[in-house]
Amino acid sequence: MQLVYGTVLIGMLSGCATAPSGHWEQAGRTELETQDALAHCEKVAYLESQRNKTDEPFKGPIIEKQCMQRLGYTYIKHPT
């Protein structure tokens, strides 16, 4: 049983250690402006998902993505 718990723990920790699979970009925007926009959209997503907990509790990432796209950003995936 300890082996199972150990395996699950290692899997969870390795998932946390992986690098992001991409980043947001918009022509003419600095890294700081992009970080500010992302922080804004993360807040919007959090507040919206908290308001509608019973509808779809895991909708936060979708709301965040839509917010960034509305602000004119494009998500660029890193090559795997």
Secondary structure, 3 states (H helix, E strand, C coil): CHHHHHHHHHHHHHHHHCCCCEEEECCCCCHHHHHHHHHHHHHHHHHHHHHCCCCCCCCHHHHHHHHHHHCCCEEEECCC
